[in-house]
Amino acid sequence: MKRSTVFSLVREQSVFMTAIVSLLTFLAVMALGIAISIGTGVSRWNTQWDLSATIQVTNPKNESDVEKILTANTAKIATINEISNDEMLRLMRPWVSGGGVLKNYLPKMWDVKFRTESDLQEISDKIAPLGRVLTHADALQTPISAGWKMIMIAGLVLALTLGAITLCISYIARNTAMLHKRELEILNQIGATDSFIARQMQIIVARICIIACFGGFVVAVPVLLLIISSAHSARIGLMAMLALGSSGWICLCLLPIAITIFALWMTRRTTITILKKE
């Protein structure tokens, strides 16, 4: 035998609430997805450059000593590339003219990738009296800092969206209770428990949230994939590192479920609070 709820929202209210929760779920999934993508990008960016450094020697007398240190520690170096004067001139051409004179003042430079961070630190300490070791990770702190700021902004948007969802669910419960105040009084008079009435409210909210969260998630996923795909078109830089791993997708899939569970808990709490005031 089919069992119906004791009361429900009228169609216009149900459609409106479903649209609002769908929009908020869309924003929440987008904010979480962007935050996870940028976090993955920052992590990959750090991993890529943590072991890389540029060695710079300005005093020609120290060049042979530095070369001896590098040769003696080849086991600790993954790759090494000596930057020629012609290559440096080519890189500096947009900013400096008179390359013929500049050749006399160019430092000796090597682009080195070490095997471990301890190897980088050890060789840096040996070369420090003779020249400069410029780690790529330190040089790229500006984009990394920008990435963390974007994560914080996305996290703030997510927090505000979840707060809006909380207010929305509370409003649904309160609005339904006000519309059906007479039914609530009758239920109280015939001995219905607060848990039974709250369960009826939860059924209404569950229907709205399941449809809304599913719709918001389905719309958000292709938009999120489009953003990540557009970022990859940069090919280089932090934006090209954006990605959603398996754990990221699991978090995104769990978010609508978490919103629904939270909505049911919020509905029960709000309904019981209203009933106790009656």
Contacts in CASP RR format, 6 or more apart in sequence:
PFRMAT RR
TARGET T0000
AUTHOR 0000-0000-0000
METHOD contacts of the structure
MODEL  1
MKRSTVFSLVREQSVFMTAIVSLLTFLAVMALGIAISIGTGVSRWNTQWD
LSATIQVTNPKNESDVEKILTANTAKIATINEISNDEMLRLMRPWVSGGG
VLKNYLPKMWDVKFRTESDLQEISDKIAPLGRVLTHADALQTPISAGWKM
IMIAGLVLALTLGAITLCISYIARNTAMLHKRELEILNQIGATDSFIARQ
MQIIVARICIIACFGGFVVAVPVLLLIISSAHSARIGLMAMLALGSSGWI
CLCLLPIAITIFALWMTRRTTITILKKE
5 200 0 8 1.000
5 203 0 8 1.000
5 204 0 8 1.000
6 183 0 8 1.000
6 187 0 8 1.000
6 197 0 8 1.000
6 200 0 8 1.000
7 176 0 8 1.000
7 179 0 8 1.000
7 180 0 8 1.000
7 183 0 8 1.000
7 200 0 8 1.000
7 204 0 8 1.000
8 14 0 8 1.000
8 204 0 8 1.000
9 17 0 8 1.000
9 172 0 8 1.000
9 176 0 8 1.000
9 179 0 8 1.000
9 204 0 8 1.000
9 208 0 8 1.000
13 175 0 8 1.000
14 207 0 8 1.000
14 208 0 8 1.000
17 168 0 8 1.000
17 172 0 8 1.000
17 208 0 8 1.000
17 212 0 8 1.000
18 208 0 8 1.000
18 211 0 8 1.000
18 212 0 8 1.000
19 212 0 8 1.000
20 168 0 8 1.000
20 212 0 8 1.000
21 165 0 8 1.000
21 168 0 8 1.000
21 169 0 8 1.000
21 208 0 8 1.000
21 209 0 8 1.000
21 212 0 8 1.000
21 213 0 8 1.000
21 263 0 8 1.000
22 211 0 8 1.000
22 212 0 8 1.000
22 213 0 8 1.000
22 215 0 8 1.000
22 216 0 8 1.000
22 219 0 8 1.000
23 216 0 8 1.000
24 161 0 8 1.000
24 164 0 8 1.000
24 165 0 8 1.000
24 168 0 8 1.000
25 165 0 8 1.000
25 212 0 8 1.000
25 213 0 8 1.000
25 215 0 8 1.000
25 216 0 8 1.000
25 217 0 8 1.000
25 220 0 8 1.000
25 255 0 8 1.000
25 256 0 8 1.000
25 259 0 8 1.000
26 215 0 8 1.000
26 216 0 8 1.000
26 217 0 8 1.000
26 219 0 8 1.000
26 220 0 8 1.000
27 157 0 8 1.000
27 161 0 8 1.000
28 158 0 8 1.000
28 161 0 8 1.000
28 162 0 8 1.000
28 165 0 8 1.000
28 255 0 8 1.000
28 259 0 8 1.000
29 216 0 8 1.000
29 217 0 8 1.000
29 220 0 8 1.000
29 221 0 8 1.000
29 224 0 8 1.000
29 252 0 8 1.000
29 255 0 8 1.000
29 256 0 8 1.000
30 220 0 8 1.000
30 223 0 8 1.000
30 224 0 8 1.000
31 154 0 8 1.000
31 155 0 8 1.000
31 157 0 8 1.000
31 158 0 8 1.000
31 161 0 8 1.000
32 154 0 8 1.000
32 155 0 8 1.000
32 158 0 8 1.000
32 251 0 8 1.000
32 252 0 8 1.000
32 255 0 8 1.000
33 154 0 8 1.000
33 224 0 8 1.000
33 244 0 8 1.000
33 248 0 8 1.000
33 251 0 8 1.000
33 252 0 8 1.000
34 150 0 8 1.000
34 154 0 8 1.000
34 224 0 8 1.000
34 227 0 8 1.000
35 151 0 8 1.000
35 154 0 8 1.000
35 155 0 8 1.000
35 158 0 8 1.000
36 244 0 8 1.000
36 245 0 8 1.000
36 248 0 8 1.000
36 251 0 8 1.000
36 252 0 8 1.000
37 224 0 8 1.000
37 227 0 8 1.000
37 228 0 8 1.000
37 231 0 8 1.000
37 242 0 8 1.000
37 243 0 8 1.000
37 244 0 8 1.000
38 147 0 8 1.000
38 150 0 8 1.000
38 151 0 8 1.000
38 154 0 8 1.000
38 242 0 8 1.000
39 147 0 8 1.000
39 151 0 8 1.000
40 241 0 8 1.000
40 242 0 8 1.000
40 243 0 8 1.000
40 244 0 8 1.000
40 245 0 8 1.000
40 248 0 8 1.000
41 238 0 8 1.000
41 241 0 8 1.000
41 242 0 8 1.000
41 243 0 8 1.000
42 144 0 8 1.000
42 147 0 8 1.000
42 148 0 8 1.000
42 151 0 8 1.000
42 238 0 8 1.000
42 241 0 8 1.000
44 241 0 8 1.000
44 243 0 8 1.000
45 140 0 8 1.000
45 143 0 8 1.000
45 144 0 8 1.000
45 237 0 8 1.000
45 238 0 8 1.000
45 241 0 8 1.000
46 137 0 8 1.000
46 144 0 8 1.000
48 241 0 8 1.000
49 135 0 8 1.000
49 136 0 8 1.000
49 137 0 8 1.000
49 140 0 8 1.000
50 117 0 8 1.000
50 135 0 8 1.000
50 137 0 8 1.000
51 78 0 8 1.000
51 113 0 8 1.000
51 114 0 8 1.000
51 115 0 8 1.000
51 116 0 8 1.000
51 117 0 8 1.000
51 120 0 8 1.000
52 111 0 8 1.000
52 112 0 8 1.000
52 113 0 8 1.000
52 114 0 8 1.000
52 135 0 8 1.000
52 136 0 8 1.000
52 137 0 8 1.000
53 112 0 8 1.000
53 113 0 8 1.000
53 114 0 8 1.000
53 120 0 8 1.000
53 124 0 8 1.000
53 133 0 8 1.000
53 134 0 8 1.000
53 135 0 8 1.000
53 136 0 8 1.000
54 83 0 8 1.000
54 109 0 8 1.000
54 110 0 8 1.000
54 111 0 8 1.000
54 112 0 8 1.000
54 133 0 8 1.000
54 134 0 8 1.000
54 136 0 8 1.000
55 66 0 8 1.000
55 70 0 8 1.000
55 109 0 8 1.000
55 110 0 8 1.000
55 112 0 8 1.000
55 127 0 8 1.000
55 131 0 8 1.000
55 132 0 8 1.000
55 133 0 8 1.000
55 134 0 8 1.000
56 107 0 8 1.000
56 108 0 8 1.000
56 109 0 8 1.000
56 131 0 8 1.000
56 132 0 8 1.000
56 133 0 8 1.000
56 134 0 8 1.000
57 63 0 8 1.000
57 66 0 8 1.000
57 107 0 8 1.000
57 108 0 8 1.000
57 109 0 8 1.000
57 130 0 8 1.000
57 131 0 8 1.000
57 132 0 8 1.000
58 107 0 8 1.000
58 131 0 8 1.000
58 132 0 8 1.000
59 130 0 8 1.000
59 131 0 8 1.000
60 108 0 8 1.000
62 130 0 8 1.000
62 131 0 8 1.000
63 108 0 8 1.000
65 130 0 8 1.000
66 108 0 8 1.000
66 110 0 8 1.000
66 127 0 8 1.000
66 130 0 8 1.000
66 131 0 8 1.000
69 123 0 8 1.000
69 126 0 8 1.000
69 127 0 8 1.000
69 130 0 8 1.000
70 77 0 8 1.000
70 80 0 8 1.000
70 110 0 8 1.000
70 112 0 8 1.000
70 123 0 8 1.000
73 119 0 8 1.000
73 122 0 8 1.000
73 123 0 8 1.000
73 126 0 8 1.000
75 115 0 8 1.000
76 114 0 8 1.000
76 115 0 8 1.000
76 116 0 8 1.000
76 119 0 8 1.000
76 122 0 8 1.000
76 123 0 8 1.000
77 112 0 8 1.000
77 113 0 8 1.000
77 114 0 8 1.000
77 115 0 8 1.000
77 119 0 8 1.000
77 123 0 8 1.000
78 113 0 8 1.000
78 114 0 8 1.000
78 115 0 8 1.000
79 112 0 8 1.000
79 113 0 8 1.000
80 110 0 8 1.000
80 111 0 8 1.000
80 112 0 8 1.000
80 113 0 8 1.000
81 110 0 8 1.000
81 111 0 8 1.000
81 112 0 8 1.000
82 109 0 8 1.000
82 110 0 8 1.000
82 111 0 8 1.000
83 109 0 8 1.000
83 110 0 8 1.000
83 111 0 8 1.000
85 103 0 8 1.000
85 106 0 8 1.000
88 106 0 8 1.000
88 109 0 8 1.000
89 99 0 8 1.000
89 102 0 8 1.000
89 103 0 8 1.000
89 106 0 8 1.000
92 102 0 8 1.000
93 99 0 8 1.000
96 102 0 8 1.000
114 120 0 8 1.000
114 123 0 8 1.000
120 133 0 8 1.000
120 135 0 8 1.000
123 133 0 8 1.000
124 133 0 8 1.000
124 135 0 8 1.000
127 133 0 8 1.000
143 237 0 8 1.000
143 238 0 8 1.000
144 238 0 8 1.000
146 238 0 8 1.000
147 238 0 8 1.000
162 259 0 8 1.000
165 259 0 8 1.000
165 262 0 8 1.000
165 263 0 8 1.000
166 262 0 8 1.000
166 266 0 8 1.000
169 205 0 8 1.000
169 209 0 8 1.000
169 262 0 8 1.000
169 263 0 8 1.000
169 266 0 8 1.000
169 267 0 8 1.000
169 270 0 8 1.000
170 266 0 8 1.000
170 270 0 8 1.000
172 204 0 8 1.000
172 205 0 8 1.000
172 208 0 8 1.000
172 267 0 8 1.000
173 201 0 8 1.000
173 205 0 8 1.000
173 266 0 8 1.000
173 267 0 8 1.000
173 270 0 8 1.000
173 271 0 8 1.000
173 274 0 8 1.000
174 270 0 8 1.000
174 274 0 8 1.000
176 201 0 8 1.000
176 204 0 8 1.000
177 184 0 8 1.000
177 201 0 8 1.000
177 271 0 8 1.000
177 274 0 8 1.000
184 197 0 8 1.000
184 275 0 8 1.000
184 278 0 8 1.000
185 278 0 8 1.000
187 196 0 8 1.000
187 197 0 8 1.000
188 275 0 8 1.000
188 278 0 8 1.000
194 271 0 8 1.000
194 272 0 8 1.000
194 275 0 8 1.000
194 276 0 8 1.000
195 272 0 8 1.000
197 271 0 8 1.000
197 275 0 8 1.000
198 267 0 8 1.000
198 268 0 8 1.000
198 271 0 8 1.000
198 272 0 8 1.000
198 275 0 8 1.000
199 268 0 8 1.000
201 267 0 8 1.000
201 268 0 8 1.000
201 271 0 8 1.000
202 264 0 8 1.000
202 267 0 8 1.000
202 268 0 8 1.000
202 271 0 8 1.000
205 263 0 8 1.000
205 264 0 8 1.000
205 267 0 8 1.000
206 260 0 8 1.000
206 263 0 8 1.000
206 264 0 8 1.000
209 259 0 8 1.000
209 260 0 8 1.000
209 263 0 8 1.000
209 264 0 8 1.000
210 260 0 8 1.000
213 256 0 8 1.000
213 257 0 8 1.000
213 259 0 8 1.000
213 260 0 8 1.000
214 256 0 8 1.000
216 256 0 8 1.000
217 252 0 8 1.000
217 253 0 8 1.000
217 255 0 8 1.000
217 256 0 8 1.000
221 252 0 8 1.000
224 244 0 8 1.000
228 242 0 8 1.000
228 243 0 8 1.000
228 244 0 8 1.000
231 239 0 8 1.000
231 240 0 8 1.000
231 242 0 8 1.000
232 239 0 8 1.000
232 240 0 8 1.000
232 242 0 8 1.000
234 240 0 8 1.000
244 252 0 8 1.000
END
